[in-house]
Amino acid sequence: MAQINRYIPKFVLKLLEPYTGMPKEVYIIFISRIVNAIGCFVGPFLTLILTKKIGLSSDVAGFYMSIAGISYMPASVIGGKLADTLGRRKVIIIFDALAIAVYMICGFVQPSMTMVYLIMLAGTCMSAAGPAHDSLMADLTTPENRNGAYALSYMGWNLGFAFGPLLAGMLFENHLNLIFIGDALTALLSLILIICFVRETLGDTKQDITDESRIMERSEAGSIIGVLLRRPALLIFAIVIFGYNFTYAQWGFMMPMHSEQNFGDMGAKFYGYMASFNGIVVIACTPLITWLMRRVKHTKKIVIGGLLYSVGFGMLGLYNALDAFFISVFIFTIGEIVLSISTMPFIADNTPMSHRGRMSGVLGILFGMGYNFSPMVMGTVIKTTGIENGWIYLGIYVAISACCMIFVERAIKGQKKRQQELMEVEIIS
């Protein structure tokens, strides 16, 4: 290895440093994410499937997307509880397999309301598996390597995502069934990698933590509601991320419709190019941003990410030629990268490991409400005020959300102090 390193420029080695020395399971998850994202065909084109293929109006499509999101909430809570009791791997295998089966069925169904309901069912299954995926990564990492691990996982997804929407854009007009079948097959291969090479980590949560840097991860007794009430910073944080997700959801809702409005029949293809560009920016910039921000506190990174969202999305209300769409994608993608290397590590660092699955489920609901209500709300807004004004409103809203992080930082300081006092009492007794 030392001989190989001699031929790699030093700045490249520095950029790669955060991704080295991790458990092998982290690298398997990285590969699994690439495979899954290569076949990520349905999600980026869901709005166009509902409007252009099935024939729903923008507000009705937004309504069904929001209703689907609401149905994901109980699934996420149940999945989180099962992840903390039954085990991470079992929950992933059961619910991801069900989602794969439903997508495969969609490949043999004509565009209709039946397809809408099947897509909603698949999404519900994926939501149930989500907390187990999140808990698995948190179990495998520590505060020292967590940033790099989550950044690597995120980059893996985007390595695949750079190709997935591009392929889906080519299939959308004439081969809709292949979008569902291809998504199902790549998800199956991704699941097989986890089944074969990733161990169960639930037992790791039984260890006692004495390291002061991980004091917020110490196991606790009681319900998830009690834990949340003792950690109000996470509740305030959820409100902030709600605002971020409400805004980011328009990348998959308003953006393709705006592209169709501006560019006609080329709209879907241009949107596919934008989605691929998003992935390329992530691949090119994630290592650099991870390295540049390695010493910046999570709370500050989350503020920076929100402000980049404000500029990136809000600018489309003032300037929306084709080049503006790509500039917008670049700016908000940098914000997305910053948030990807800070949001999940922040949650893992401040959640008792005994409640990781449940916390992921509950916070997933609160975060997800931003995604869920956004299409319904913005579908009505753009119908009454136009897409351009919708982007301006979003830019203002997400900037206000970013400013609320000051309250999260204050709450975290108080919580750490209380945890230290509790640990001192336990040591004395």
C-alpha positions in Angstrom: 0.0 0.0 0.0 2.8 2.4 0.9 4.4 1.8 -2.6 1.1 2.6 -4.3 0.7 5.8 -2.2 4.0 7.0 -3.6 2.4 7.5 -7.0 -0.7 9.3 -5.7 -0.5 13.1 -5.3 -0.5 14.2 -1.7 -3.6 16.3 -2.1 -5.5 13.3 -3.4 -4.4 11.2 -0.4 -5.7 14.0 1.9 -9.0 14.0 0.2 -9.3 10.2 0.5 -8.2 10.1 4.1 -11.7 10.5 5.7 -12.8 7.3 3.8 -10.0 5.0 5.0 -9.8 2.6 7.9 -13.5 1.8 8.2 -15.2 -1.5 8.9 -15.6 -3.6 5.7 -19.4 -3.3 6.1 -19.2 0.4 5.3 -17.5 -0.3 2.0 -20.1 -3.0 1.2 -22.9 -0.5 1.9 -21.1 2.0 -0.4 -21.1 -0.5 -3.3 -24.7 -1.5 -2.5 -25.7 2.2 -2.7 -24.1 2.5 -6.1 -25.9 -0.5 -7.5 -29.2 0.6 -6.1 -28.9 4.2 -7.4 -28.0 3.0 -10.9 -31.5 1.7 -11.1 -33.1 4.6 -9.4 -35.6 5.2 -12.2 -39.0 5.7 -10.6 -38.3 8.4 -7.9 -36.9 11.1 -10.2 -39.7 10.7 -12.7 -42.6 10.1 -10.3 -44.1 13.5 -10.9 -44.0 13.0 -14.7 -45.4 9.4 -14.3 -48.4 10.7 -12.4 -49.0 13.7 -14.6 -47.9 12.8 -18.1 -48.4 9.0 -18.1 -51.4 8.6 -15.8 -52.9 12.0 -16.6 -53.3 13.6 -13.2 -53.3 17.4 -12.8 -50.4 19.0 -10.9 -52.5 19.6 -7.8 -54.0 16.1 -7.8 -50.6 14.6 -8.4 -49.3 16.6 -5.4 -52.2 15.4 -3.3 -51.4 11.7 -4.0 -47.7 12.2 -3.3 -48.6 13.9 0.0 -51.1 11.2 0.9 -48.4 8.6 0.1 -45.9 10.4 2.3 -48.4 10.5 5.2 -48.9 6.7 4.9 -45.1 6.3 5.2 -45.2 7.7 8.8 -46.6 4.7 10.7 -44.5 2.4 8.6 -41.3 4.3 9.6 -42.2 4.1 13.3 -43.0 0.4 13.1 -39.8 -0.2 11.2 -37.8 1.7 13.8 -39.2 -0.3 16.6 -38.6 -3.6 14.8 -35.0 -2.5 14.1 -34.3 -1.9 17.8 -35.9 -5.3 18.8 -35.9 -7.7 15.9 -32.6 -6.6 14.3 -31.4 -4.3 11.5 -30.7 -7.0 8.8 -34.0 -8.8 9.3 -36.0 -5.6 8.9 -34.0 -4.5 5.8 -34.4 -8.0 4.2 -38.2 -8.2 4.8 -39.3 -4.8 3.8 -36.9 -4.1 0.9 -37.8 -7.5 -0.6 -41.5 -6.5 -0.4 -40.8 -3.2 -2.1 -38.8 -4.9 -4.9 -41.7 -7.3 -5.5 -44.2 -4.5 -5.8 -42.1 -2.5 -8.3 -41.7 -5.7 -10.4 -45.5 -5.9 -10.5 -45.7 -2.3 -11.6 -43.7 -3.3 -14.6 -46.6 -5.3 -15.9 -49.4 -2.9 -15.1 -50.7 -0.3 -17.5 -50.6 3.4 -16.3 -53.6 3.8 -14.1 -54.7 4.5 -10.6 -53.7 0.9 -9.8 -50.2 1.8 -10.6 -50.5 4.8 -8.3 -51.6 2.6 -5.4 -48.8 0.1 -6.0 -46.2 2.9 -6.0 -47.5 4.1 -2.7 -47.3 0.5 -1.3 -43.7 0.1 -2.4 -42.8 3.5 -0.8 -44.4 2.3 2.4 -42.2 -0.8 2.5 -39.1 1.3 1.8 -40.1 3.6 4.6 -40.3 0.7 7.0 -36.8 -0.4 6.1 -35.3 3.2 6.3 -34.7 3.3 10.1 -32.9 -0.1 10.0 -30.6 1.3 7.2 -29.8 4.4 9.2 -29.2 2.5 12.5 -26.9 0.0 10.7 -24.6 2.8 9.6 -24.7 4.5 13.0 -23.8 1.2 14.8 -20.9 0.6 12.5 -19.3 4.0 13.1 -18.0 6.3 15.8 -17.8 10.1 15.9 -14.3 9.9 14.6 -15.1 8.2 11.3 -18.9 8.9 11.0 -18.5 11.9 8.8 -16.5 10.0 6.3 -18.7 7.0 6.4 -21.9 8.9 5.7 -20.1 11.0 3.0 -19.0 7.7 1.4 -22.5 6.3 1.5 -23.9 9.5 0.0 -21.3 9.6 -2.7 -22.0 6.0 -3.5 -25.6 6.8 -4.1 -24.7 9.6 -6.3 -22.2 7.7 -8.3 -25.1 5.5 -9.4 -27.5 8.4 -9.6 -25.3 10.1 -12.2 -26.5 7.3 -14.6 -29.9 6.2 -13.3 -32.0 9.2 -14.2 -30.2 9.6 -17.6 -31.2 6.0 -18.4 -34.7 6.6 -17.1 -35.0 9.7 -19.2 -34.3 7.6 -22.3 -36.9 5.0 -21.3 -39.6 7.3 -20.1 -41.5 8.0 -23.3 -41.7 4.6 -24.8 -40.7 2.0 -22.2 -42.3 2.9 -18.9 -42.5 -0.7 -17.8 -38.7 -1.1 -18.0 -38.3 1.8 -15.5 -40.1 -0.3 -12.8 -38.4 -3.6 -13.8 -34.9 -2.1 -13.9 -35.5 -0.3 -10.5 -36.6 -3.6 -9.0 -33.6 -5.7 -10.4 -30.9 -3.3 -9.2 -32.6 -3.0 -5.8 -32.5 -6.8 -5.6 -28.8 -6.9 -6.3 -28.2 -4.2 -3.7 -30.1 -6.2 -1.1 -28.2 -9.4 -1.9 -24.9 -7.6 -1.1 -26.2 -6.6 2.3 -27.5 -10.1 3.0 -24.2 -11.7 2.1 -21.6 -9.3 3.5 -23.1 -7.1 6.2 -23.5 -8.5 9.8 -26.2 -7.8 12.3 -25.2 -4.9 14.6 -28.0 -4.9 17.2 -25.7 -6.5 19.7 -23.3 -3.6 19.5 -25.9 -1.3 21.2 -25.5 -3.3 24.4 -22.0 -1.9 25.2 -21.4 0.7 27.9 -20.0 4.0 26.8 -17.5 5.8 29.0 -15.9 8.0 26.4 -16.9 11.6 27.0 -16.9 12.4 23.3 -19.8 9.9 22.9 -21.6 10.8 26.0 -24.8 11.6 24.0 -24.9 8.1 22.6 -25.2 6.3 26.0 -28.1 3.9 26.2 -31.2 5.0 28.0 -34.3 3.3 29.4 -37.8 4.3 28.6 -39.9 5.2 25.6 -38.8 7.1 22.5 -41.1 10.0 23.6 -39.3 10.3 26.9 -35.9 10.3 25.2 -37.1 13.1 22.8 -38.5 15.2 25.7 -35.1 14.9 27.4 -33.4 16.0 24.2 -35.3 19.0 22.9 -32.4 19.9 20.5 -33.5 17.0 18.3 -37.1 18.3 18.2 -35.9 21.8 17.2 -33.6 20.2 14.7 -36.5 18.3 13.2 -38.3 21.6 12.6 -35.3 23.0 10.7 -34.9 19.9 8.6 -38.6 19.9 7.9 -38.1 23.3 6.2 -35.1 22.0 4.3 -36.9 18.9 3.0 -40.0 21.0 2.2 -37.8 23.0 -0.1 -35.7 20.1 -1.5 -38.9 18.1 -2.4 -39.4 20.6 -5.2 -36.4 19.2 -7.0 -38.6 16.3 -7.8 -41.9 18.1 -8.1 -41.7 21.7 -9.4 -38.4 21.3 -11.2 -39.6 18.7 -13.8 -42.9 20.6 -14.3 -41.0 23.9 -14.7 -38.6 22.2 -17.2 -41.6 20.9 -19.1 -43.2 24.4 -19.0 -40.1 26.1 -20.4 -38.8 23.5 -22.8 -41.8 21.5 -24.0 -41.1 18.0 -25.2 -37.5 18.3 -24.3 -38.4 19.1 -20.7 -38.2 15.4 -19.5 -34.8 14.9 -21.2 -33.4 18.1 -19.9 -34.6 17.2 -16.4 -32.8 13.9 -16.8 -29.6 15.8 -17.7 -30.1 18.0 -14.6 -30.5 14.9 -12.4 -27.3 13.4 -13.8 -25.5 16.7 -13.4 -26.6 16.7 -9.7 -24.9 13.3 -9.3 -21.7 14.4 -11.2 -21.4 17.5 -8.9 -21.7 15.2 -5.9 -19.1 12.8 -7.1 -16.7 15.6 -8.0 -17.2 17.8 -5.0 -18.0 15.6 -2.0 -14.4 14.6 -1.2 -13.3 18.2 -1.4 -16.1 19.6 0.7 -15.7 16.8 3.3 -12.1 17.7 3.7 -12.6 21.4 3.7 -15.3 21.2 6.4 -13.7 18.4 8.5 -13.2 20.8 11.4 -16.5 22.8 11.1 -19.2 21.9 13.7 -22.2 20.0 12.4 -24.5 22.8 13.4 -22.6 25.4 11.4 -22.5 23.1 8.4 -26.2 22.7 8.6 -26.7 26.5 8.5 -24.5 26.8 5.5 -26.4 24.0 3.7 -29.7 25.8 4.3 -28.5 29.1 2.9 -27.2 27.4 -0.2 -30.7 25.9 -0.7 -32.1 29.4 -0.3 -30.0 30.7 -3.1 -30.1 27.7 -5.4 -33.9 27.2 -5.4 -34.9 30.8 -4.9 -33.0 32.1 -7.9 -35.3 30.2 -10.3 -38.0 32.7 -9.4 -35.9 35.4 -11.0 -34.0 33.7 -13.7 -35.0 30.4 -15.3 -33.3 30.0 -18.7 -31.8 26.6 -19.3 -28.4 27.7 -18.0 -30.1 29.0 -14.8 -31.5 25.5 -14.1 -27.9 24.0 -14.2 -26.5 26.9 -12.1 -29.4 26.3 -9.6 -28.6 22.6 -9.5 -25.0 23.2 -8.9 -25.6 25.6 -5.9 -28.2 23.5 -4.1 -26.2 20.4 -4.8 -23.3 21.9 -2.9 -25.8 22.6 -0.1 -27.0 19.0 -0.3 -23.4 17.7 0.0 -22.8 19.9 3.1 -26.0 18.6 4.7 -25.3 15.0 3.8 -22.0 15.0 5.7 -23.6 16.7 8.8 -27.2 15.8 9.2 -27.0 12.0 9.8 -23.8 12.2 11.8 -25.4 14.9 14.0 -28.4 12.7 14.7 -26.1 9.6 15.4 -23.9 11.7 17.7 -26.9 12.9 19.8 -29.1 9.7 19.9 -28.9 7.0 22.6 -27.7 3.9 20.7 -30.5 1.9 22.5 -33.1 4.0 20.6 -31.4 4.5 17.2 -34.1 2.7 15.2 -37.0 4.4 16.9 -35.3 7.8 16.8 -34.7 7.3 13.1 -38.3 6.4 12.6 -39.8 9.3 14.6 -37.4 11.9 13.2 -38.0 10.4 9.8 -41.6 11.2 10.2 -40.9 14.8 11.3 -38.3 15.2 8.5 -40.5 13.4 6.0 -43.5 15.7 6.6 -41.5 18.3 4.8 -41.4 16.1 1.7 -45.0 14.9 2.2 -46.8 18.3 2.5 -44.5 20.1 0.0 -46.1 18.8 -3.2 -49.6 19.3 -2.0 -48.9 22.9 -0.7 -46.7 23.9 -3.6 -49.1 22.3 -6.1 -51.8 24.7 -4.9 -49.3 27.7 -4.7 -48.1 27.3 -8.3 -51.6 26.9 -9.6 -52.6 30.2 -8.1 -49.4 32.3 -8.2 -47.2 30.6 -10.8 -44.0 28.5 -10.5 -41.7 31.6 -10.5 -43.3 33.0 -7.3 -43.3 29.5 -5.8 -39.5 29.4 -6.0 -39.1 32.8 -4.4 -41.3 31.8 -1.5 -39.3 28.7 -1.0 -36.0 30.6 -1.0 -37.3 32.9 1.8 -38.7 30.0 3.8 -35.6 27.8 3.8 -33.4 30.8 4.8 -35.6 31.3 7.9 -35.3 27.6 8.7 -31.5 27.9 8.6 -31.5 30.7 11.2 -33.4 28.4 13.7 -30.2 26.3 14.1 -29.0 28.8 16.7 -31.6 27.4 19.1 -30.4 23.8 18.4 -26.8 24.7 19.3 -27.9 26.2 22.6 -30.0 23.2 23.5 -27.2 20.8 22.7 -24.9 22.5 25.2 -27.5 22.1 27.9 -28.1 18.5 27.1 -24.4 17.6 27.2 -24.0 19.3 30.6 -26.9 17.2 32.0 -25.5 14.0 30.5 -22.1 14.7 32.1 -23.7 15.2 35.5 -25.6 11.9 35.2 -22.4 10.0 34.2 -20.5 11.5 37.2 -23.3 10.5 39.6 -23.2 6.9 38.2 -19.4 6.7 38.6 -19.7 7.9 42.2 -22.5 5.5 43.1 
